[in-house]
Amino acid sequence: MKFDEWNIWYEKILSDFGFPKEEDEKTAAILNKLLSVRDSIKIEDLLDNLEHENITVHNFHKSKADIRNFIVFGAGPSLKKDIEKVKKISNLEDSDDYILISADGATTALLEENIVPDIIVTDLDGKIEDLLLANDLGSLFVLHAHGNNFDQILKYTNKFNKILGTTQSKPFSNLYNFGGFTDGDRAVFLAIALNAEKIILAGMDFGKIVTKYSRPNINLETAEADEIKQKKLIYAEKLIDWVENNNDVEIINLSK
Protein backbone atom coordinates (compact mmCIF):
# COMPACT_ATOMS: atom_id res chain seq x y z
CA MET A 1 0.00 0.00 0.00
CA LYS A 2 1.38 3.37 -0.99
CA PHE A 3 1.33 6.06 1.68
CA ASP A 4 -1.19 8.16 -0.25
CA GLU A 5 -3.60 5.21 -0.12
CA TRP A 6 -2.85 4.51 3.53
CA ASN A 7 -3.23 8.18 4.45
CA ILE A 8 -6.94 8.04 3.56
CA TRP A 9 -7.40 5.29 6.15
CA TYR A 10 -5.03 7.02 8.56
CA GLU A 11 -6.90 10.32 8.57
CA LYS A 12 -10.16 8.47 9.22
CA ILE A 13 -8.57 6.50 12.08
CA LEU A 14 -7.22 9.69 13.66
CA SER A 15 -10.68 11.23 13.46
CA ASP A 16 -12.61 8.17 14.69
CA PHE A 17 -10.34 7.51 17.66
CA GLY A 18 -9.36 11.08 18.44
CA PHE A 19 -5.67 10.27 18.12
CA PRO A 20 -3.36 13.30 17.65
CA LYS A 21 -1.07 12.89 14.65
CA GLU A 22 1.62 14.84 16.52
CA GLU A 23 1.95 12.06 19.08
CA ASP A 24 2.46 9.46 16.35
CA GLU A 25 5.12 11.67 14.79
CA LYS A 26 6.81 12.27 18.15
CA THR A 27 7.19 8.53 18.78
CA ALA A 28 8.28 7.94 15.20
CA ALA A 29 11.01 10.55 15.65
CA ILE A 30 12.43 8.86 18.75
CA LEU A 31 12.35 5.42 17.13
CA ASN A 32 14.11 6.79 14.07
CA LYS A 33 16.74 8.43 16.28
CA LEU A 34 17.36 5.18 18.15
CA LEU A 35 17.67 3.24 14.90
CA SER A 36 19.97 5.87 13.39
CA VAL A 37 22.84 4.91 15.70
CA ARG A 38 22.66 1.20 14.93
CA ASP A 39 22.20 -1.09 11.94
CA SER A 40 18.48 -1.39 11.26
CA ILE A 41 17.15 -3.77 8.62
CA LYS A 42 15.90 -2.55 5.26
CA ILE A 43 12.79 -4.17 3.77
CA GLU A 44 14.73 -5.52 0.77
CA ASP A 45 17.09 -7.35 3.16
CA LEU A 46 14.50 -8.63 5.64
CA LEU A 47 14.14 -12.19 4.37
CA ASP A 48 17.87 -12.58 3.83
CA ASN A 49 18.34 -11.94 7.57
CA LEU A 50 16.24 -14.89 8.68
CA GLU A 51 18.09 -17.51 10.69
CA HIS A 52 16.93 -20.84 9.31
CA GLU A 53 18.11 -23.02 12.15
CA ASN A 54 15.62 -21.55 14.62
CA ILE A 55 12.42 -22.27 12.69
CA THR A 56 10.67 -25.47 13.78
CA VAL A 57 7.45 -25.68 11.77
CA HIS A 58 8.47 -25.69 8.13
CA ASN A 59 11.07 -27.13 5.81
CA PHE A 60 14.23 -25.45 4.59
CA HIS A 61 14.75 -26.63 1.01
CA LYS A 62 14.00 -23.16 -0.38
CA SER A 63 15.75 -19.88 0.18
CA LYS A 64 13.63 -17.67 2.43
CA ALA A 65 13.89 -14.90 -0.13
CA ASP A 66 12.07 -17.14 -2.63
CA ILE A 67 9.13 -18.01 -0.37
CA ARG A 68 5.81 -16.35 -1.19
CA ASN A 69 3.59 -18.15 1.34
CA PHE A 70 3.03 -16.69 4.80
CA ILE A 71 1.22 -17.59 8.00
CA VAL A 72 0.20 -14.62 10.14
CA PHE A 73 -0.62 -15.39 13.78
CA GLY A 74 -2.96 -13.06 15.66
CA ALA A 75 -3.70 -13.28 19.37
CA GLY A 76 -7.41 -14.09 19.13
CA PRO A 77 -9.21 -16.85 21.08
CA SER A 78 -8.80 -19.36 18.23
CA LEU A 79 -4.99 -19.06 18.28
CA LYS A 80 -4.07 -22.31 20.05
CA LYS A 81 -6.55 -24.30 17.98
CA ASP A 82 -5.24 -22.71 14.80
CA ILE A 83 -1.64 -23.47 15.77
CA GLU A 84 -2.59 -27.14 15.81
CA LYS A 85 -4.03 -26.74 12.31
CA VAL A 86 -0.81 -25.10 11.18
CA LYS A 87 1.22 -28.01 12.52
CA LYS A 88 -0.86 -30.39 10.40
CA ILE A 89 -0.43 -28.18 7.32
CA SER A 90 3.33 -28.20 7.75
CA ASN A 91 3.46 -31.99 7.97
CA LEU A 92 1.71 -32.62 4.65
CA GLU A 93 4.05 -34.16 2.10
CA ASP A 94 3.12 -31.62 -0.56
CA SER A 95 3.16 -28.61 1.77
CA ASP A 96 4.87 -25.42 0.73
CA ASP A 97 7.31 -23.58 2.91
CA TYR A 98 5.92 -20.65 4.86
CA ILE A 99 7.27 -17.53 6.46
CA LEU A 100 5.78 -17.25 9.96
CA ILE A 101 4.80 -13.76 11.13
CA SER A 102 3.61 -13.29 14.69
CA ALA A 103 1.53 -10.30 15.76
CA ASP A 104 3.01 -9.17 19.07
CA GLY A 105 1.44 -11.17 21.93
CA ALA A 106 0.80 -14.20 19.72
CA THR A 107 4.53 -14.78 20.13
CA THR A 108 3.96 -16.07 23.66
CA ALA A 109 1.52 -18.73 22.45
CA LEU A 110 3.93 -19.80 19.71
CA LEU A 111 6.82 -20.14 22.15
CA GLU A 112 4.59 -22.29 24.37
CA GLU A 113 4.33 -24.64 21.39
CA ASN A 114 8.10 -24.53 20.74
CA ILE A 115 7.60 -22.45 17.61
CA VAL A 116 9.85 -19.49 16.93
CA PRO A 117 8.31 -17.07 14.41
CA ASP A 118 10.44 -15.77 11.59
CA ILE A 119 9.19 -12.21 12.06
CA ILE A 120 7.41 -10.43 14.90
CA VAL A 121 5.32 -7.34 14.20
CA THR A 122 5.01 -5.47 17.48
CA ASP A 123 4.20 -2.20 19.18
CA LEU A 124 5.49 -3.75 22.44
CA ASP A 125 2.08 -4.59 23.94
CA GLY A 126 2.96 -8.25 24.43
CA LYS A 127 5.05 -9.88 27.17
CA ILE A 128 8.40 -8.19 26.84
CA GLU A 129 10.32 -11.16 28.21
CA ASP A 130 8.86 -13.42 25.52
CA LEU A 131 9.54 -10.88 22.78
CA LEU A 132 13.15 -10.65 23.96
CA LEU A 133 13.44 -14.44 24.07
CA ALA A 134 12.09 -14.84 20.54
CA ASN A 135 14.48 -12.15 19.35
CA ASP A 136 17.39 -14.01 20.96
CA LEU A 137 16.22 -17.19 19.22
CA GLY A 138 16.31 -15.53 15.82
CA SER A 139 13.02 -13.72 15.23
CA LEU A 140 13.36 -10.50 13.30
CA PHE A 141 11.53 -7.49 14.71
CA VAL A 142 9.27 -5.09 12.85
CA LEU A 143 8.96 -2.47 15.58
CA HIS A 144 6.11 0.01 15.28
CA ALA A 145 5.90 3.56 16.64
CA HIS A 146 2.61 5.22 17.50
CA GLY A 147 1.35 7.87 19.90
CA ASN A 148 0.67 5.49 22.79
CA ASN A 149 3.98 3.65 23.00
CA PHE A 150 6.57 6.42 23.28
CA ASP A 151 7.78 5.20 26.69
CA GLN A 152 8.05 1.56 25.57
CA ILE A 153 9.97 2.54 22.43
CA LEU A 154 12.36 4.64 24.49
CA LYS A 155 12.84 1.92 27.11
CA TYR A 156 13.09 -1.25 25.04
CA THR A 157 14.30 -0.51 21.51
CA ASN A 158 17.97 -0.85 22.40
CA LYS A 159 17.31 -4.20 24.10
CA PHE A 160 16.36 -5.76 20.75
CA ASN A 161 18.41 -6.46 17.66
CA LYS A 162 17.54 -7.22 14.02
CA ILE A 163 14.94 -4.44 13.82
CA LEU A 164 12.99 -2.91 10.95
CA GLY A 165 11.19 0.24 12.10
CA THR A 166 7.68 1.30 11.07
CA THR A 167 5.39 4.24 11.68
CA GLN A 168 1.68 4.81 11.08
CA SER A 169 2.36 8.42 10.07
CA LYS A 170 4.43 9.50 7.06
CA PRO A 171 7.51 7.27 6.64
CA PHE A 172 10.98 8.81 6.64
CA SER A 173 14.64 7.94 7.08
CA ASN A 174 14.84 4.55 8.87
CA LEU A 175 11.07 4.06 9.15
CA TYR A 176 8.67 2.36 6.75
CA ASN A 177 4.90 2.43 6.43
CA PHE A 178 3.41 -0.52 4.54
CA GLY A 179 -0.10 0.23 5.76
CA GLY A 180 -2.02 -1.33 8.63
CA PHE A 181 -3.36 -0.28 12.01
CA THR A 182 -3.26 -3.16 14.50
CA ASP A 183 -0.34 -5.56 14.78
CA GLY A 184 -2.36 -8.28 13.06
CA ASP A 185 -3.42 -6.44 9.92
CA ARG A 186 -0.07 -4.66 9.78
CA ALA A 187 1.55 -8.11 9.60
CA VAL A 188 -0.62 -8.87 6.58
CA PHE A 189 0.46 -5.65 4.89
CA LEU A 190 4.08 -6.61 5.63
CA ALA A 191 3.54 -9.95 3.89
CA ILE A 192 2.22 -8.08 0.85
CA ALA A 193 5.31 -5.87 0.90
CA LEU A 194 7.33 -9.11 0.84
CA ASN A 195 5.49 -10.23 -2.31
CA ALA A 196 3.11 -12.72 -0.70
CA GLU A 197 1.05 -14.92 -2.99
CA LYS A 198 -0.74 -16.80 -0.20
CA ILE A 199 -1.43 -15.73 3.39
CA ILE A 200 -2.92 -18.03 6.02
CA LEU A 201 -4.42 -16.24 9.01
CA ALA A 202 -4.31 -18.02 12.38
CA GLY A 203 -5.84 -16.67 15.58
CA MET A 204 -7.56 -13.86 13.67
CA ASP A 205 -11.12 -13.81 15.03
CA PHE A 206 -12.02 -10.10 14.84
CA GLY A 207 -14.62 -10.64 17.56
CA LYS A 208 -15.38 -9.09 20.93
CA ILE A 209 -13.14 -11.39 22.99
CA VAL A 210 -9.48 -10.77 23.79
CA THR A 211 -7.01 -13.26 25.21
CA LYS A 212 -4.21 -13.12 27.74
CA TYR A 213 -1.85 -13.11 24.77
CA SER A 214 -3.12 -9.78 23.46
CA ARG A 215 -3.72 -8.35 26.93
CA PRO A 216 -1.10 -9.82 29.32
CA ASN A 217 -2.56 -7.84 32.22
CA ILE A 218 -5.84 -9.80 32.36
CA ASN A 219 -6.07 -12.61 34.92
CA LEU A 220 -8.27 -14.95 32.86
CA GLU A 221 -7.60 -16.79 29.62
CA THR A 222 -10.06 -14.51 27.84
CA ALA A 223 -12.09 -11.39 28.54
CA GLU A 224 -14.48 -9.11 26.71
CA ALA A 225 -12.65 -6.49 24.71
CA ASP A 226 -13.16 -2.87 25.66
CA GLU A 227 -14.91 -0.57 23.23
CA ILE A 228 -11.70 0.80 21.73
CA LYS A 229 -10.25 -2.69 21.16
CA GLN A 230 -13.47 -3.84 19.50
CA LYS A 231 -13.33 -0.82 17.23
CA LYS A 232 -9.70 -1.57 16.37
CA LEU A 233 -10.61 -5.13 15.43
CA ILE A 234 -13.33 -3.85 13.10
CA TYR A 235 -10.72 -1.76 11.34
CA ALA A 236 -8.33 -4.73 11.23
CA GLU A 237 -10.89 -6.88 9.44
CA LYS A 238 -11.76 -4.12 6.99
CA LEU A 239 -8.10 -3.51 6.20
CA ILE A 240 -7.45 -7.20 5.56
CA ASP A 241 -10.52 -7.27 3.28
CA TRP A 242 -8.96 -4.32 1.43
CA VAL A 243 -5.74 -6.28 1.01
CA GLU A 244 -7.60 -9.27 -0.44
CA ASN A 245 -9.63 -7.12 -2.82
CA ASN A 246 -6.73 -4.99 -4.06
CA ASN A 247 -3.88 -7.47 -4.40
CA ASP A 248 -3.24 -10.67 -6.29
CA VAL A 249 -3.08 -12.78 -3.14
CA GLU A 250 -4.96 -15.73 -1.66
CA ILE A 251 -5.99 -15.23 1.97
CA ILE A 252 -7.27 -18.14 4.05
CA ASN A 253 -8.54 -17.52 7.57
CA LEU A 254 -8.33 -20.69 9.69
CA SER A 255 -10.60 -19.08 12.29
CA LYS A 256 -13.60 -18.99 9.94
C-alpha positions, 0 to 999 in steps of 0.5 A: 500500500502506498502512503497516499492510499494509507493516508486516507485510512489514517486520517479516518482513524485519527478522526474516529479515535481522536488520536493526535497525529503529533503524538504518532510523529513524536514517537516515530522521531524517537524510534528513528533516532534510536535506529539511526545509531545502529544497523536497522534492517531494510525491507529488501534485506529482511528475508535474507536476515532470517536464521533458518536453524531456529524455525521449527514448523516448516522445511528449509529446502527453499531460500527464504527470499524465494518463499511467497507463502506466509502464515500470520498469527494473531492473538485471538481466542482461536490461536491455540486451535489454529496453531494445531491446524498449522502443525498439520499443514506443515506436515503434509508431504506436498506442503509449501514452505511458509514464512511465519509472522507473529503479531506481538502477543501471539509470540507467547503462544507460539513459544509455548508450542516450541515455535519461533516465528520468523518475524514479529510485528510489534508495538510492544504490547505483548510480554516483553520477556517473551519478545526478547526471548524470541528475538534471541532465538532468531526472530526479526523485529518489525517495531512500530511507533505510535502515539501510545507507546513512546515510553516503551519505544524509548525503554526497550528498543535498544534491548532488541536487535535485528529491527525494521522500524515502522510508523503509522504516520508518514515514513521517513529515514529509517522508518517504513509504512506498509499500511495497517493499524493493528499488529495483526493487519499490519503483519498482513500488509508486511507480507504483501510488501514481501510479495506474498502470494498466499497468506494463512491467518491463524488466531484472527477472530475479529470478535469481541473477545481478547485473550491473555496473549493480546492483553497480558494484564488480564487474569483470565484466559479470555475477557471481553474487549473494551470498546476501543479494542473492538473498534480496532478489530473492526478496522483490522478486518476491513483492512485485511478485506482491502488487502484481499480485494486490491492485491493478487493474493490468496488469503485463508482464515483458519478461524472462519 
